[in-house]
Amino acid sequence: MVSDETNGGLSVDTVNLDPIDPDNTMLTPKDRYGFFITADSPRHIEVSKAQTAQRKAKEAERALKWVRMIKKWSKYMSAAKFEKLKSRCRKGIPDAVRGYAWVHMTGAEAVKEKLAYDSIDTTGISQTVLDEVGLLSELMV
């Protein structure tokens, strides 16, 4: 940390918050995709409040469609509705539901169900494993 005499203490401009990030780039404003926003950036576009509101409304509408689609996932994975799923993916998955969509598209939900804790718990644990865990916990203390 560097003190700033003119401000009577520490200045945010001169404080190094992280040795890994000496330029404090993590504090630089970013757009919704993680790109830095600067005044001279070619990606910096002035957008009116009306356009921003319109974009947000459209994204909320798409998010609701995705929620309905995820609730009936097996229906949309059928041949009849698969083209609709592809079309919506190409338009972009809204931020609010992207994680849920990826869980379903990758099949992680099915794998998660197969590996449920209850099935592991009912099989029991051998006494040898319990003894080893007990020995390790004694060593850690």
N, C-alpha and C positions, 0 to 999 in steps of 0.2 A: 504494500500500500504506500501511496505517496501522499503526503499531506499538502494541502493547498492553503497557503497563508492568507490569500486574499479572501477566502471564504470562511476563514476562522476554523477550519477543520478539513474534513475529507471531501474531495470532489468526485462525483461520479465519473467525470471525464478522465481523471487520472488514476482511478482505482483499477488495479488488475484483479479481476474477480477469479480468474482461473488460469493456472500456469499452462494448461493444455490449450487454452483459447486466449492468448495474450492480447489480441486485437479486440476482444469482446465482440466478435462477430455473432455470437449467439444472441446478443441483445438487439442486433440489427433487425428492423421490421422485415417480415417475409409475407409473401402472398399465401393463399390457401394451399399451394402446391409445394411450399418450402423455398421458393426462389426469393432472393433478396430484392427489396423494393428500394430503388434509389431514384432521385429526381431525373438523372440523365439516362436511366435504364430504358432500353427499347420496349421492355414489357410494361413500363409505367404508362398507363392510359387513364386519362381523366374520365371518370364515369359519373353520370348524373345520379342523384338520389333515386329518381324514378326508375332508371335502368337497374340500379342495384336492387331496389325493392322487387322489380319484375323478375330479376334473376333468382332472388331468394324464394319468391313465390313458386317459380317453375321448379326449383330444386326441391321444395317441400312437396309439391305435387308428385314429382318423380319418386321421392322417398316413400310416400304413401303407397304408390303403385308397387314399389319393391317390397314393402312390408306385406301387402296382400299376396304378392307372388311368393315370398318366402314361407308364408303360412301354408300355402298349398304347393309346396316345392315339388312333390312327386308328380303333380299334374303338369307342371311346367317342364319337367324333365321328359315327359312323354313326347312322342314324335309330333303330335298335333300342336303343342304349344312351344316346342323347342325354338322355333324361329323367332317367336316373340321374346324369349329369353336372350337370344343372340342379339336381337335388335336393341333391346334395352341395355345390354352390356356395351354395345358399340356407342350408344349415346352417352354412356358414362354412368357409373354407379355412384349415387349420392354419398357424400361423406358420412352421413348419419347411419347408413346401413351397409357400408362397404365391408366392414368386418364380418357381419352376419352373412352377407352374400358370399364372401370367400370361404367361410366355414362350410356352407352348403355346396358351393361349386367344386371344392376340392374333395368333398366326401369326408371331411373331418368329423362331422356329426355322427356318421355311421360308425367310424372307427371309435369315437368316444363312447358310443353306446356299447360296443363290444368289450371295451376295456373298463367297464364300470367298476367302481370300488367294491360294490356288493359282491360281485363274482370273485374278486380276489379275497375278500374277507371270509367268504364261506369255505374256501378251500383250506384255510388254516395255514399256520406257519410251523415249520418243523422245529423241534426242540433245539436242534443244532444251531439254527439261525438265531433263535432267541438267546441262546447261551453266548454266541458271538457278539450280539448287540449288547448284552449285559456287560461283557468284558470290555468292549469299546467304551461304553458309558462310564465304567469305573475308571478307565485310564484318562478320560477327559476331565474328570473332577480333580 
